[in-house]
Amino acid sequence: MAIDTIRLLTDSAAQLYATLDRLRPLGDPDASFDVWRAGLGMLDDADEQQLRRNYRRLLTMIAEIEGLVCSHATAIALVRAHAIAIASESCQLTQPHGSGYNK
């Protein structure tokens, strides 16, 4: 049961991590939202609130994973590794076939 919970939480956290990281690299996910957001430039209030909610959700999920694996570093490593796998899969899906990318 715990493995399924870890897998589900990691998948959800990795999706958020990848989304936020595309906007601006997360670097240290323990940094405050305002520190991370500083490099994004101007945002309207609705966009900033949505990003703030997603950032808070990511930190909450990492904390939940940490509780299950008993290590903060392991929780972050799991989420980052899964986010990288997600990004890699999406890159492979967007490459045109026969374009020389895989040659």
C-alpha distances in whole Angstrom, upper triangle without the diagonal:
4,5,5,6,9,10,11,12,14,15,17,18,20,21,23,24,26,27,29,30,32,34,34,33,30,31,30,27,28,31,32,32,36,36,34,36,39,40,39,42,43,41,41,40,37,36,36,34,31,31,31,28,26,27,25,22,22,22,20,17,18,18,15,13,16,14,11,13,16,19,20,22,19,17,21,21,18,19,22,21,20,22,25,23,24,27,28,27,29,32,32,32,35,37,40,40,43,44,44,41,39,43
4,5,5,6,8,10,10,12,14,15,16,18,20,21,22,24,26,26,27,30,32,32,30,27,28,26,24,24,28,29,29,33,33,31,33,37,37,37,40,41,39,40,38,36,34,34,32,30,29,28,26,24,24,23,20,19,19,17,14,15,15,11,10,12,11,7,9,12,15,17,18,15,14,17,18,15,16,20,19,18,20,23,22,22,26,27,26,28,31,31,31,34,36,39,40,43,43,43,40,38,42
4,5,5,6,9,10,10,12,14,15,16,18,20,20,22,24,25,26,28,30,30,28,26,27,25,23,24,28,29,29,33,33,31,33,36,36,36,39,40,38,39,38,36,34,34,32,30,29,29,26,24,24,23,20,19,20,18,15,15,16,13,10,13,13,9,10,13,15,17,18,14,13,16,16,13,14,17,16,15,18,20,19,19,23,24,23,25,28,28,28,31,33,36,36,39,40,40,36,35,38
4,5,5,6,9,10,10,12,14,15,17,19,19,21,23,24,25,27,29,30,28,26,27,26,23,25,28,29,29,33,33,31,32,36,36,35,38,39,37,38,36,34,32,32,31,28,27,27,25,22,23,23,19,18,20,18,14,15,16,13,11,15,14,11,12,16,18,19,20,16,15,17,17,14,15,18,17,15,18,20,18,18,22,23,22,24,27,27,27,30,32,35,35,38,39,39,36,34,38
4,5,5,6,8,10,11,12,14,16,17,18,20,21,22,24,26,28,28,27,24,25,24,21,22,25,26,26,30,30,28,30,33,33,33,36,37,34,35,34,31,30,30,28,25,25,24,22,20,20,19,16,15,16,14,11,12,13,10,9,12,11,9,11,14,16,16,18,15,13,16,16,13,13,17,17,15,17,20,19,19,22,24,23,24,27,28,28,30,33,36,36,40,40,40,37,36,39
4,6,5,6,8,10,10,12,14,15,16,18,20,21,21,24,26,26,24,21,22,21,18,20,23,24,24,28,28,26,28,31,31,31,34,36,33,34,33,31,29,29,27,25,24,24,21,19,19,18,15,14,15,13,10,10,11,9,6,9,10,7,8,12,13,13,15,12,9,12,13,9,10,14,14,12,14,17,16,17,20,21,21,23,25,26,26,29,31,34,35,38,38,38,35,34,37
4,6,5,6,9,10,10,12,14,15,16,18,20,20,22,25,25,23,21,23,22,19,21,24,26,25,29,29,26,28,31,31,30,34,35,33,34,33,31,29,29,27,25,24,24,22,19,20,19,16,15,16,15,11,12,14,12,9,13,14,11,11,15,16,16,16,13,11,13,13,9,10,13,12,10,13,15,14,14,17,18,18,19,22,23,23,26,28,31,32,35,35,35,32,31,34
4,5,5,6,9,10,11,13,14,15,17,19,20,21,24,24,23,21,23,22,19,21,24,25,24,28,28,25,27,30,30,29,33,33,31,32,30,28,26,26,25,22,21,22,19,17,18,18,14,13,15,14,10,12,14,11,10,14,14,12,14,17,17,17,18,16,13,15,15,12,11,14,14,11,13,16,15,14,18,19,18,19,23,23,23,25,28,31,32,35,35,36,32,32,35
4,5,5,6,8,10,11,12,14,15,16,18,20,22,22,21,18,20,19,16,18,20,21,21,24,25,22,24,27,28,27,30,31,29,29,28,26,24,24,22,20,19,19,17,14,15,14,11,10,11,10,6,8,10,8,7,11,12,10,12,15,15,14,16,13,10,12,13,10,9,13,13,11,12,16,15,14,17,20,19,20,23,24,24,26,29,32,33,37,36,37,33,33,36
4,6,5,6,9,10,10,12,14,15,15,18,20,20,18,16,18,17,14,16,19,21,20,24,24,21,23,26,26,25,29,30,28,30,29,27,24,24,23,20,19,19,18,15,15,15,12,10,12,12,8,8,11,10,7,10,13,11,11,14,14,13,13,11,8,9,10,7,5,9,10,7,9,12,12,12,14,16,16,18,20,21,22,24,26,30,31,34,34,34,30,30,33
4,6,5,6,9,10,11,12,14,15,17,19,20,19,17,19,19,16,19,21,22,21,25,25,22,23,27,26,25,29,30,27,29,28,26,23,24,23,20,18,20,18,14,15,16,13,11,14,14,10,11,14,13,11,14,16,15,15,18,18,17,17,15,12,12,13,9,7,10,10,7,8,11,10,9,12,14,14,15,18,19,19,21,23,27,28,31,31,31,28,27,31
4,5,5,7,9,10,11,13,14,16,17,19,18,16,19,18,15,18,20,20,19,22,23,20,21,25,24,23,26,27,25,26,25,22,20,20,19,16,15,16,14,11,12,13,10,8,12,11,8,10,13,12,11,14,16,15,16,19,18,17,18,16,13,13,14,12,9,12,13,10,10,13,13,11,14,17,16,16,19,21,20,22,25,28,30,33,33,33,30,30,33
4,5,5,6,9,10,11,12,14,16,16,15,13,15,15,11,14,16,17,16,20,20,17,18,22,22,21,24,25,23,25,24,22,19,19,18,15,14,15,13,10,10,11,8,6,8,9,6,7,10,10,9,12,14,14,15,17,16,14,15,13,10,10,11,9,6,9,11,9,8,12,13,11,13,16,17,17,19,21,21,23,25,29,31,34,33,34,30,30,34
4,5,5,6,8,10,10,12,14,15,13,12,14,15,12,15,17,18,17,21,20,17,19,22,21,20,24,25,24,25,25,23,20,20,20,17,15,16,15,12,12,14,11,8,11,12,10,10,13,13,12,14,17,16,16,18,17,15,15,14,11,10,10,8,5,7,8,6,5,8,9,8,10,13,13,13,16,18,18,19,22,25,27,30,30,30,26,26,30
4,5,5,6,9,10,11,13,15,14,13,16,17,14,17,19,19,17,21,21,17,18,22,21,19,23,24,22,23,23,20,18,18,18,15,13,15,14,10,12,14,11,9,13,14,11,12,16,16,14,17,20,19,19,22,21,19,18,17,14,13,14,12,9,10,11,8,6,10,10,8,9,13,12,12,15,17,16,18,20,24,26,29,28,29,26,26,30
4,5,5,6,8,10,11,12,12,11,14,15,12,15,16,16,14,17,18,14,15,19,18,17,20,21,19,20,20,17,15,15,15,12,10,12,11,7,8,10,8,6,10,11,10,11,14,15,14,17,19,19,20,22,20,18,18,17,14,13,14,13,10,11,13,11,8,12,13,11,12,15,16,15,17,20,19,20,23,26,29,32,31,31,28,29,32
4,5,5,6,8,10,10,9,8,11,11,9,12,13,14,13,16,16,12,14,17,16,16,19,21,19,21,21,20,17,16,17,14,11,13,13,9,8,11,10,7,10,12,10,10,14,15,14,16,19,19,19,20,18,16,15,15,12,10,12,11,7,7,10,9,6,9,12,10,10,14,15,14,16,19,19,20,22,26,28,31,30,30,27,27,31
4,6,5,6,9,10,9,9,12,14,12,16,16,17,16,18,18,14,15,18,17,16,19,21,19,21,22,20,17,17,18,15,13,15,15,11,11,14,13,10,13,16,14,14,17,18,17,19,22,22,21,23,21,19,18,17,15,13,13,13,9,8,10,9,5,8,10,8,7,11,12,11,13,16,16,16,19,22,25,28,26,27,23,24,27
4,6,5,7,9,10,10,14,15,13,17,17,17,14,17,17,13,14,17,15,14,17,18,16,18,19,17,13,14,15,12,10,13,13,9,10,13,12,11,14,16,15,15,19,19,19,21,24,24,24,26,24,21,21,21,18,15,17,16,12,12,14,12,9,11,13,10,10,13,14,12,14,17,17,17,20,23,26,29,27,28,25,26,29
4,5,5,6,7,7,11,12,10,14,13,13,11,13,13,10,10,13,12,11,14,16,14,16,17,16,12,12,13,11,8,10,11,8,8,11,11,9,12,15,14,14,17,19,19,20,23,24,23,25,23,20,19,20,17,14,16,16,13,12,15,14,11,13,15,13,12,16,17,15,17,20,20,20,22,26,29,31,30,30,27,28,32
4,5,5,4,5,8,11,10,14,13,14,13,15,14,10,11,14,12,11,15,17,16,19,20,19,15,15,17,15,11,13,15,12,10,14,14,11,14,17,16,15,18,20,19,20,23,24,23,25,22,19,18,19,17,14,15,15,12,10,13,13,9,10,13,12,10,14,16,14,15,18,19,19,21,24,27,30,28,28,24,26,29
4,6,6,9,12,14,14,17,17,17,15,17,16,12,13,15,12,11,14,16,16,18,20,19,15,15,17,15,12,15,16,13,13,17,17,14,17,20,19,18,22,23,22,24,27,27,27,28,26,23,22,22,20,17,18,18,15,13,15,14,11,11,14,12,9,13,15,12,13,16,17,16,18,21,24,27,25,25,22,24,27
4,7,9,12,15,14,17,16,16,13,14,14,10,9,12,9,7,11,13,12,15,16,16,12,12,15,13,10,13,15,12,12,16,16,15,17,20,19,19,22,24,24,25,28,29,28,30,27,24,23,24,22,19,20,21,17,15,18,18,14,15,18,16,13,17,18,16,16,20,20,19,21,24,27,30,28,28,25,27,30
4,6,9,12,12,15,13,14,12,12,11,8,8,10,7,7,10,13,13,17,18,18,14,13,16,15,11,13,16,13,12,16,17,15,16,19,19,19,21,24,23,24,27,28,27,28,26,22,21,22,21,17,18,20,17,14,17,18,14,15,18,17,14,17,20,18,18,22,22,21,23,26,29,32,29,30,26,28,31
4,6,9,10,13,12,13,12,14,12,8,10,12,9,10,14,17,17,20,21,21,17,16,19,17,14,15,17,14,12,16,17,14,15,19,18,17,20,22,21,22,25,26,25,26,23,19,18,19,18,14,15,17,14,12,15,15,12,12,16,15,13,16,19,17,17,21,22,21,23,26,29,31,29,29,25,27,30
4,6,6,9,9,10,10,12,10,7,10,12,11,12,15,18,18,20,21,21,17,16,17,16,13,13,15,13,10,13,14,11,12,15,15,14,16,19,18,18,22,23,22,22,19,16,15,17,15,11,13,15,12,10,14,15,12,13,16,16,14,17,20,19,19,23,24,23,25,29,32,34,32,32,28,29,32
4,6,9,8,11,12,13,11,8,12,13,12,14,17,20,21,24,24,24,21,19,21,20,16,16,18,16,13,16,17,14,13,17,17,14,17,20,19,18,22,23,21,22,18,15,13,16,15,11,12,15,13,10,14,16,13,13,17,18,16,18,21,21,21,24,26,25,27,31,33,35,33,33,29,30,33
4,5,6,9,11,13,10,9,12,14,14,16,19,22,22,25,24,24,22,19,20,20,16,16,17,16,12,14,15,12,11,15,15,12,14,17,17,16,19,21,19,19,16,12,11,14,13,10,12,14,13,11,15,16,15,16,19,19,19,21,24,24,24,27,28,28,30,34,36,38,36,36,32,33,36
4,5,8,9,12,10,9,12,14,15,16,19,21,21,23,22,22,20,17,18,17,14,13,14,12,9,10,12,9,7,11,12,9,11,14,14,13,16,18,17,17,15,11,11,13,11,8,11,13,11,10,14,15,13,15,18,18,18,20,23,22,23,26,27,28,30,33,36,38,37,36,33,33,36
4,6,9,11,10,10,13,15,16,18,21,23,22,24,23,23,21,18,19,18,15,14,15,14,10,10,13,10,8,11,12,10,10,14,14,13,16,18,17,17,14,10,11,14,12,10,13,15,13,13,17,18,17,18,21,21,21,24,26,26,27,30,31,31,33,37,40,42,40,40,36,37,40
4,7,8,6,7,10,11,13,15,18,20,19,22,21,22,19,16,17,18,14,13,15,14,10,11,14,12,10,13,15,13,14,17,18,17,19,22,21,20,18,14,14,17,16,13,16,18,16,15,19,20,18,20,23,23,22,25,27,27,28,31,32,32,34,37,40,42,40,40,37,38,41
4,5,5,7,9,10,13,14,16,18,17,19,18,19,17,14,14,15,12,10,12,13,9,9,13,12,10,13,15,14,15,18,19,18,20,23,23,22,20,16,17,20,18,15,19,20,18,18,22,22,20,22,25,24,24,27,29,28,29,32,33,33,35,39,41,44,42,42,38,40,43
4,5,5,6,8,11,11,14,15,14,16,14,15,13,10,11,12,9,7,10,10,7,8,11,11,10,13,15,15,16,19,20,20,22,24,24,24,22,18,19,21,19,16,20,21,18,18,22,22,19,21,24,23,22,26,27,26,27,31,31,30,33,36,39,42,40,40,37,38,42
4,5,5,6,9,10,12,13,13,15,14,15,14,10,12,13,11,9,12,13,10,11,15,15,14,17,19,18,19,22,23,23,25,28,28,28,25,21,22,25,22,20,23,24,21,21,25,25,22,24,27,26,25,28,30,29,29,33,33,32,35,38,41,44,41,42,38,40,43
4,6,5,8,10,12,14,15,17,17,19,16,13,15,16,13,12,15,15,12,13,17,15,14,18,20,18,19,23,23,23,25,28,27,27,24,20,20,23,21,18,21,23,20,19,23,24,21,23,26,25,24,27,29,28,28,32,33,32,34,37,40,43,40,40,37,39,41
4,6,7,8,11,13,13,16,16,17,14,12,14,14,11,10,13,12,9,12,15,13,13,16,18,17,18,21,22,21,24,26,26,26,23,19,19,22,20,16,19,21,18,16,20,21,18,19,23,22,20,23,26,24,25,28,29,28,30,34,37,39,37,37,33,35,38
4,5,5,8,10,10,13,13,14,11,9,11,12,9,9,12,12,10,13,15,14,15,18,19,19,21,23,24,24,27,29,29,29,26,23,23,25,22,19,22,23,20,19,23,23,20,21,24,23,21,25,27,25,25,29,29,28,30,34,37,39,37,37,34,36,39
4,6,7,9,11,14,14,16,14,11,14,15,12,12,16,16,14,16,19,18,18,21,23,22,23,26,27,27,30,32,31,31,29,25,25,27,25,22,24,26,23,22,25,26,22,24,27,26,24,27,29,27,27,31,32,30,32,35,39,41,38,39,35,38,40
4,6,9,11,15,16,18,15,13,16,16,13,14,18,17,15,18,20,19,19,22,24,23,25,28,28,28,31,32,32,32,29,25,25,27,25,22,24,25,22,21,24,24,21,22,25,24,22,25,27,25,25,28,29,27,29,32,36,38,35,35,32,34,37
4,7,8,11,13,14,11,10,13,14,11,12,16,15,14,17,19,18,19,22,23,23,25,27,28,28,31,33,32,33,30,27,26,28,26,23,24,26,22,21,24,24,20,21,25,23,21,24,26,23,23,27,27,26,28,31,34,36,34,34,31,34,37
4,7,10,12,14,12,11,14,15,13,14,18,18,17,20,22,21,22,25,26,26,28,31,31,32,34,36,36,36,34,30,30,32,30,26,28,30,26,25,28,28,24,25,28,26,24,27,29,26,26,30,30,28,30,33,36,38,36,37,34,36,39
4,7,10,12,10,9,13,14,13,14,17,18,17,20,22,22,23,26,27,28,29,32,32,33,36,37,38,38,36,32,32,34,31,28,31,32,28,27,30,30,26,27,30,28,26,29,31,28,28,32,31,29,32,34,38,40,37,39,36,39,41
4,6,8,6,6,10,11,10,12,14,15,15,18,20,20,21,24,25,26,28,29,30,31,34,35,36,37,34,31,31,33,30,27,30,30,26,26,29,28,25,26,29,26,25,28,29,26,27,31,30,28,31,33,37,39,37,38,36,38,41
4,6,5,6,9,10,11,12,14,16,16,18,20,21,23,24,26,27,29,30,32,33,35,37,37,38,36,33,34,35,32,29,32,32,28,28,31,30,27,29,31,28,27,30,31,28,29,33,32,30,33,35,39,41,39,41,38,41,44
4,6,5,6,9,10,10,12,14,15,16,18,20,21,22,24,26,27,28,30,31,33,35,36,37,35,32,33,34,31,29,32,32,28,28,31,30,27,29,32,29,28,32,32,29,31,34,33,32,35,37,41,44,42,43,40,43,46
4,5,5,6,9,10,11,12,14,15,17,18,20,21,23,24,26,27,29,30,32,33,35,35,34,31,32,33,30,28,30,30,26,27,30,28,25,28,30,27,26,30,30,27,29,32,31,30,33,35,39,42,40,42,39,41,44
4,5,5,6,9,10,11,12,14,15,16,18,20,21,23,24,26,27,28,30,32,33,34,32,29,30,30,27,25,28,28,24,24,27,25,22,24,26,24,23,26,27,24,26,29,28,26,30,32,35,38,36,38,35,37,41
4,5,5,6,9,10,10,12,14,15,16,18,20,21,22,24,26,27,29,30,31,32,30,27,28,29,26,24,26,27,23,23,26,25,22,25,27,24,23,27,28,25,27,30,30,28,32,34,38,40,38,40,37,39,42
4,5,5,6,9,10,10,12,14,15,16,18,20,21,22,24,26,27,29,30,31,29,26,28,29,25,24,27,27,23,24,27,25,23,26,28,25,25,28,29,27,29,32,31,30,33,36,39,42,40,42,39,40,44
4,5,5,6,9,10,11,12,14,15,16,18,20,21,22,24,26,27,28,29,28,25,26,27,24,22,25,24,20,21,24,23,20,23,24,22,21,25,25,23,25,28,27,27,30,33,36,39,37,39,36,37,41
4,5,5,6,9,10,10,12,14,15,16,18,20,21,22,24,26,27,28,26,23,24,24,21,19,22,22,18,18,22,20,17,20,22,20,19,23,24,22,23,27,26,25,29,31,35,38,36,37,34,35,39
4,6,5,6,9,10,11,12,14,15,17,18,20,21,23,25,26,26,25,21,23,24,21,19,22,22,19,19,23,22,19,22,24,22,22,26,26,25,27,30,29,29,32,35,38,41,39,40,37,38,42
4,5,5,6,9,10,10,12,14,15,16,18,20,21,23,24,25,24,21,23,23,20,19,22,21,18,19,22,21,19,22,24,21,22,26,26,24,27,30,29,29,32,35,38,41,40,41,37,39,42
4,5,5,6,9,10,10,12,14,15,16,18,20,21,22,23,22,19,20,21,17,16,19,18,15,16,19,17,15,18,20,18,18,22,22,21,23,26,25,25,28,32,34,37,36,37,34,35,38
4,5,5,6,9,10,11,12,14,15,16,19,20,21,22,20,17,18,19,16,14,17,17,14,14,18,17,15,18,20,18,18,22,23,22,24,27,27,27,30,33,36,39,37,38,34,35,39
4,5,5,6,9,10,11,12,14,15,17,19,20,20,19,16,18,19,16,15,18,18,15,16,20,19,17,20,22,21,21,25,26,25,27,30,30,30,33,36,39,42,40,41,37,38,42
4,5,5,6,9,10,10,12,14,15,17,18,19,19,16,18,18,14,14,17,16,13,15,18,17,15,19,20,19,20,23,23,23,25,28,27,28,31,34,37,40,39,40,36,37,40
4,5,5,6,9,10,11,12,14,15,16,17,16,13,15,15,11,10,13,13,10,12,15,13,12,16,17,16,17,20,21,20,23,25,25,26,29,32,35,38,37,37,33,34,37
4,5,5,6,9,10,10,12,14,15,15,14,11,13,14,11,10,13,13,11,13,16,16,15,18,20,19,20,23,24,24,26,28,29,29,32,36,38,41,40,40,36,37,40
4,5,5,6,9,10,11,13,14,15,14,12,15,15,11,12,15,15,12,15,18,17,16,20,21,20,22,25,25,25,28,30,30,31,34,37,39,43,42,42,38,39,42
4,5,5,6,8,10,11,12,14,13,11,14,13,9,10,13,12,9,13,15,14,14,17,18,17,19,22,22,23,25,27,27,29,31,35,37,40,39,39,36,36,39
4,5,5,6,9,10,10,11,10,8,10,10,6,7,10,9,8,10,13,13,13,16,17,17,19,21,22,23,25,27,28,29,31,35,37,40,39,39,35,35,38
4,5,5,6,9,10,10,9,7,11,11,8,9,13,12,11,14,16,16,17,20,21,21,23,25,26,27,29,31,31,33,35,39,40,43,43,43,39,39,42
4,5,5,7,9,10,11,10,13,12,9,11,14,12,12,15,17,16,17,20,21,21,23,25,26,26,29,31,31,33,35,39,40,43,43,43,39,39,42
4,5,5,6,8,8,8,10,9,6,9,11,9,9,12,14,13,15,18,18,18,21,23,23,24,27,28,29,31,33,36,38,41,40,40,36,36,39
4,5,5,5,5,5,8,7,5,8,10,10,11,13,15,15,17,19,20,21,23,25,26,27,29,31,31,33,35,39,40,43,42,42,38,38,41
4,6,5,7,8,11,11,9,12,14,13,14,17,18,18,20,22,23,24,26,28,28,30,32,33,34,36,38,42,43,46,45,45,41,41,44
4,6,8,10,12,10,9,12,14,12,13,17,17,17,19,21,22,22,25,26,27,28,31,32,33,35,37,40,41,44,44,44,40,39,42
4,6,8,10,7,7,11,11,10,12,15,15,15,18,20,20,21,24,25,26,28,30,31,32,34,36,39,40,43,43,42,38,37,40
4,7,9,8,8,12,13,12,14,17,18,18,20,22,23,24,27,28,29,31,33,34,35,37,39,42,43,46,45,45,41,40,43
4,5,5,6,9,10,11,13,14,15,17,18,20,21,23,24,26,27,29,30,32,33,35,37,40,42,44,43,43,39,38,41
4,5,5,6,9,10,11,12,14,16,17,18,20,21,23,24,26,27,29,31,32,33,35,39,40,43,42,41,37,37,40
4,5,5,6,9,10,11,12,14,15,16,18,20,21,22,24,26,27,29,30,32,33,37,38,41,39,39,35,34,37
4,5,5,6,9,10,10,12,14,15,16,18,20,21,22,24,26,27,29,30,32,35,37,39,38,37,34,33,36
4,5,5,6,9,10,11,12,14,16,17,18,20,21,23,25,26,27,29,31,35,36,39,38,37,33,33,36
4,5,5,6,8,10,10,12,14,15,16,18,20,21,22,24,26,27,29,33,34,37,36,35,31,31,34
4,5,5,6,8,10,10,12,14,15,16,18,20,21,23,24,26,27,31,32,35,34,33,29,28,31
4,6,5,6,9,10,11,12,14,15,17,19,20,21,23,25,26,30,31,34,33,32,29,28,31
4,6,5,6,9,10,10,12,14,15,17,18,20,21,23,25,28,30,33,32,32,28,28,31
4,5,5,6,9,10,10,12,14,15,16,18,20,21,23,27,28,31,30,29,25,25,28
4,5,5,6,9,10,11,12,14,15,17,19,20,22,25,26,29,28,27,23,23,26
4,5,5,6,9,10,11,12,14,15,17,19,20,24,25,28,27,27,23,23,26
4,5,5,6,9,10,11,12,14,15,17,19,22,24,27,26,26,22,22,26
4,5,5,6,9,10,11,12,14,15,17,21,22,25,23,23,19,19,23
4,5,5,6,9,10,11,12,14,16,19,20,23,22,22,18,18,21
4,5,5,6,9,10,11,13,15,18,20,23,22,22,19,19,22
4,5,5,6,9,10,11,13,16,18,21,20,20,17,17,21
4,5,5,6,9,10,11,15,16,19,18,17,14,14,17
4,5,5,6,9,10,14,15,18,17,18,14,14,18
4,5,5,6,9,12,14,17,17,18,14,15,19
4,5,5,6,10,12,15,14,14,11,12,16
4,6,5,9,10,13,12,13,10,10,13
4,6,8,9,13,13,14,12,12,16
4,6,9,12,11,13,11,13,16
4,6,9,8,10,7,9,12
4,6,6,9,8,10,12
4,5,8,8,8,11
4,6,8,8,9
4,6,8,9
4,6,5
4,6
4
